[in-house]
Amino acid sequence: MASDTWNGANSDGTLFTNVRILDGSGEYPYSGEVLVQGGRIKQITRGATRFGSASVGSASMGYGGITVIDGAGATLMPGMIDAHLHLSWNNAPGIDPIQMMEPEEHMLVTMEMAKLVLDSGFTGGRGAAAAKPRLDVVAKRFINEGRFPGPRYLAAGPEITTVGGLGDAAPSHIPHPGLNLGLVVSGPEEIRRTVRTLIKYGVDTIKLNLSGESLTGMGAEETPMAEEEVAMAAEEARRRGKILAAHARSSGSVKQCIRHGIQNIYHASFVDEEALDMLEAAKDRHFVAPGIAWLINTARHAAAWGIKPGSPITIAYERELEACVESMKKMHHRGIRICIGGDYGFAWTPQGTNAKDIQTFVEMLGFSPMEAIQAATKYGGEIMGMADELGLTKEGYLADILLIDGDPLADVRILQDRSRILAIMKDGNFHKMPRMNEQRRRLVA
């Protein structure tokens, strides 16, 4: 811990006083104070606080050992949640450096990414695929045991793909499974065995690659997995109570998700009216995370890594970006839950910039600042399967909390500035404590 911070985790609780509470419900922020005890939000008091304004980070002990944090008018809000998180994507300049990294190094890098994500204000994340079978599972366990810092996490395994599909990266003359980023299967029985194996490893999510990806050579509008293969995966996952997710850019793949109850739909760029109607009719059972940062940055900001503007690849991604923006606007209008999560983890979409999605939702997708923040908080709690205890600043909810210097509703960009994140709390413990001067630290010590 830095010399100018202090951790009040051993006190009998924490009281945030003199703060503006942005609770994630959609209600406009209000002044008040929030008491945290036992890892949860014990009490929220509206209106005048019991302590006068001072400077952010001042603290004192009172109420039988409670740590008091004077926010000096800062915004207190729920921790952000990334619905499409790849902790084992390690900011590498392409897919090959990720999949070819040795597992020992890869595990350590995965934990580095976990800390970076938490440092950026993301206290939760839903795993959307791991580069190797047990990376997510081990990362989740070590985070939960308090051995390494990281977000509250739900683990995924590698993506399940078809022969020749997205994730089958081995060249035809070297058909070796170790060269693949995904688990390559053909037919329902191979799907069954693969799903059961991943469940044995301890994953929370089973993910299928139901469409292509322009960068890998298979078109985004292709839908390679057979209906009976998808049905088998869904049956096996549900048998063991696991959530299903899918890489689904094509309209056909989105329809497969709806027909087979695949809850988390990643991308959904190319949806026709039939797919939109089906999704709206089942909107209480699905989430969409478009991964729009991947489209923007691959099309426009990846020249330094060999993806040149005006090349066939960038033209394909510009076309998909246009389709994605139009599709998300239609979904938003229909009340379909859209979550942030930009497929971060490549050199041109680095981990730690995840909050950029909130700005993009406002500037490109027509969300209000409040709606975009809810996509990162309230809906995040829901896609984590914890809607009754995560994603809101509400009494009884888990104390995953951010203290922000400024008003995110006035300028959502401040959520991208780590220096404006004054405090990060997860499970009632500070990952980042507000700074305070030496005299105050001696007093509380």
N, C-alpha and C positions, 0 to 999 in steps of 0.2 A: 504494500500500500504506500502511496506517495506520502511524503512527510507532511503535506499540508492538508491531509484528509483525516477523517476520524470515523470509525465504524461503530454505530450504536446498536449492533446486532445483539449484544449481550444485555441490553436494557430490557425493561418490562414492556416495551412498546415504543412506538414513534408517533408523535403528533405533528402533522403538517398544519401550521397555522398561517393566517394571512395569505391565502392562496386563492386563485380563481380556478374553480373546479369545472373542467370540461369532462363530463362523465361518460361520453360516448353514446348516450341514449338519443341524441339529437336535440336535447334541450340546450338552450343558450347557456354559456358558462355563468356561474354565480360565485359570489364570494363566500368563503367559509373555511372550515378546517376539517381535517380527516385524521382519525385515530386508527392506527394499525397495531394490532396485537395478535400474537399466535399465527402469524403468516397471513392474516386476513384483515379486511377492512372492518373494524369493529363498530365505528360510528362516524357519521358525517353530520356536521353542524353547519347550518346555513347562517349567513349574516355576520354580524360583528364577532370578531375573534377575541380570545381571552388575553392575547399578547399584543403589544403595540408593534408597529412597523419598525424593523431594523434593517440589517443588510442580509442578502441572501446567504444562507449557510450558517448564520449564527445559531447557537444551540444552547440549551440549558437543561438541567435535570429537575424534574418536578413530578407531582402526582405519583409519588412512590417509585421513582426510577424511570419514568417515561422520558425519552429523548424528544425535545421540542425543536422542530425545524421551522424557522420563520422564513416563509417564502417571499416576503416583501412584494407581494402582488404577482409572483410568477404563476404560470399555468400548471396545474396538476391534472394529469390525464392518464388513461390506461396505457400500459406498455403496448408498443406496436407488435403486430403478428404478421409474419410472412407466410402466406398460404401455399407457396410454391418454392420451397427452400431446398437447395442442394448443398449441404454442408461439406460434402466431399468434392464439390466443384471448387477448385483451389485457385481461381483467378489466373488460370493457365491460358496461353495463347492458342487454344484449339482443343479439340477432343482428344487427339492422340496423346498429348502430354498428360492428360488426366488418366486415361485408361492404362497407360504404360508405366505409371509411377509404381514403384515397389510398395507392397502393402504396409510395410513397417513405416516408411516415410509418409505414406498416404494417411495412416491413422493420425500421426502427429500433425500433419497439415490440416486434417479435418478438425482437430481440436483448436488449432489456430483460427480457423474460419469461424468456429462456434463463438470464440471470444470476441472476434471482430464484429460479428453480427450483434451480440449483446452490447458491446461498446457503443453501437450505433443506435441503441434504443429499442431494439427488437427483443422483447422478453419472451417471445414464443414463436414457434414455427412448425409448419407441417411438412415433413419430409416428402419430397416429390420424386425421389430416386437417388440411390447411392451408386457410386462408381464401382464398388465391389460389395460382395454379399453382406458382410457384417459391419461395415464402417458406421452406418447410421445406428445400428443396434448398440454397438459398443459406445459410440458417442453419447447416445441417450442415457445409457447406464452410468457412465462416468459423470455426466452432468448431474443426474439425479442424486448420485452419491456425494456430490459436492467436491469431487476430486479435481474437476476442471470447470472453469466458468463457461457458461453457454446458455442459450435460450431454453425455455420449456419446449420440449421437442417430441414429435411423434416420428418414429423411424420408418423408413422405406427400405426396400431392397433394390437391386438393379431392375431396370425396366424389362418386362417380358416382351419379346418381339418375335416376328416370324422370320423364316429363312429369307434373306434378302431385304428385310425391313429395316427401319430405323434402329440402330444399335447393333446390327450384324455388320461389323466393320472388317472382318477378316477377309483378305483377298481370296479370290476363287482358287488360286493355286496353293494357298496355305490355309486350309479350313480348320483353324485351331481356335477352340472356344476362348482361350486366354487372350485373344486379340480383340474380343468383342466388348463393347461397353454394356450391352444388354445380354439377357439370357435368351438364346435362340431356340425356338421350339417349332414343331410342326405337328399339328393334330391335337385333338382334345386330350388324349392320354398323356402326351408330353406336357401339355399345359397343367393337367392335374398334378403330375409329379412335381413340377416346378413350383407351383403355388404351395403345395404341402411342404416342400423343402424350405421355402422362404418363411413360412409360418413356424417351422421348426427352429429356424435361426432367431426368431423373436421379433419379426417386423410388425408394425401396426397397419401398414398400407401395402396393398398389392397394386402395382401399376402396370398397365398394358400400353404398348405403343400401337395405337389404332390408326394412325395416319403417318404420312411421311414427313420429311423435313428437307427444305430446299438445299441446305448446306451439305447434306450427306448424299445427295444425288437422287433421292426418292422424293417426288413431288409432294408438296404439302396437301394437295387435294386428293391424293391417293388414299385408299382405305384397304390395307392388305390383309387384315385378320378376318378369318371366316367366322360366320355367325356362331357355328357350333363351338369354335374355340373360345370365343368371348363368353358364351353361355357356361362352358365348363369352368372357366376362371371365376366367374361370378358365383357359381354354385359352391365351389370349394372355399372361396373366401367367406361367403356368408355362413357356411357350415361352422366356421371357427370364429365368427364375429369380427372379421377384419373388414376395414373400409377399402373400397375399390377406387382407383384413380386411373386416369387415362391421358396420354398425349393424344389429343384429338383436334387436329386443325381442320380436317375436311368435314363437310356437312354430313357425309355418310357415317363418319366415326362418332360425331355428336349424337346422331340418332341411335347408334349402337349403345352409347352410354345410357341413354334414356330407356331404351328397351330392356336393358339388362341391369338397371339400377346402379350404375357406376356413379358414385356421389360426386367425386371431384373431377371436373372437366377442365383440363388444362389447354388453353389456347382458344379453340372454337372460332377461329378467324373466318372461315368460309362456311357460314350457315345460311341455308335458304329459308324461305318462309315456313316450309313444313317443319324444319328443325326448330325454328323459333317458336312455332305454335306448340310443338311437343314439349319444349323446354319450359314455356310459360305454364302449361298445364301441370307440370311436375316441379314447379319452381321451389316448393317447400322441401324437395328431396335432393336438390343439386346445388352446387356452387360452381362458379366459373372464375378461373384465374387466367387472364389472357396472356400473361408473360410479355407484356407490350414493350418493356425495356429491351428485350432481346431483339425484337423487330426493328425498333428505332436505331439501336446502336450498331446492329449488324448492317443495316442498310446505309447508315450515315457516318458512323464514327469508328470504323474498324480498318481504315486504310493502312494504319501503321502495322497491322498484322496481316497484310496481304489481301484484304477484301476491299478492292478499289471501287469507289463510286463510278457508276456507269457500266460496271461489269455485269454479266448475266445474273450473278448471284444477288448483287445489290438491287438490280431491277426486280428480281423475283420477290425480294423482301420489301421493297417499296410497294409493290402491288399487294402483298399480304397485309402490310401495315394499313394501307387504305381500306382494305376489306375488314380488317380487325376493328378499326375505329368505327366504321359504319355499323358493324355487328354489335359492338359493345354499347353504342348509343341506343340501338333498338332494344337490346336486352335491358338496359337501365330503364328505359321508358316502360317496359313491361313488368318491372319490379323483380327481375331475376337478380339473385345475389351475386355480385361481382367483387372479388377479393383482390388485394394487391399481392404481388409476387412476380417479379420480372424475369425469372430464369437467370438470376444473378450467379456469377461464379466463373466467368471467362474474363480475359484480360480487358476486353472492351465493355464488359458488364460486371465490374468488380463487386465482390461481396463488400458490404459496408456502405454501399450507395443505394440500398434497398428502398429508402424513403423517397427516392426520386419518383417512384410510382404514384405517390400521392399528388405530387405536382402535375404529373402527366394526366391523371384522371381528371383533374380540374381543367387543365389547359386544352386537352385533346378530346376527352370523352364526355364533357358537359356536366360533370359532377360539381355540386357546390363544395366549398371547402369542408363543410360539416359532413357531407356524404362521403367524400374521399377519406376523411379521417375515420369514419365509421367502417369503411371498407378495410381499414388497417387495424381496427380495434374490435368493434362489436361483431362484425362478420368473421373476424379472425377467431374470436372465442367460439363461434358457432361451428366453423369448419374444423376446429380442434376437438369438437365433441364435448365442449365444456361451456355451453351457452348459459348455464345457471350459476357459473362461478368465475368466468374469465371474459375479458374484453370490455368490461364496464367498470367505472369507479362507483361502486354500489356497496352498501352495507352487506356483509356476509361473503363478498367476493374475495378471491385471492388478491393479495397485495402485490400485484405486478404494476408498477407505477412509474411514471416519468414526471420530473419537475422541469418545466421548459421556461427559459428566459424569453418572454414575449408571448404574443398571441398567435397561435398557429392558424386560427380562423382568418386573421388579417393577412397572414403570409405563410402559406403551408411550407414554403421553402426553408423556414428556420428548422424544420424537423430533420433536414439533411446536414445541419451544422452541429457537429458533436460538441463544440464549445458552448452551444446554446442549450444543451441537455445538461442541466445542473445536477440532477440526481437520477439514478436508475436503481429501482428497487424491484426485486423478484422474490416472491414468497416471504415478504416482510423483512428481507435482509438487503442491505445496500450493496449493490455491485459498484456503484459510484456514489460517493457521499458529497454533498455540497462542501465547498472549501470554506474554511473558517480561519481566523487569525490565531497566532500562537497563544495569545493570552486566553482566548476562549477555550482552546483545546486543554490548556492546563486546568482551567476551572472545571470542565466536565470530567477530566481524568481524576 
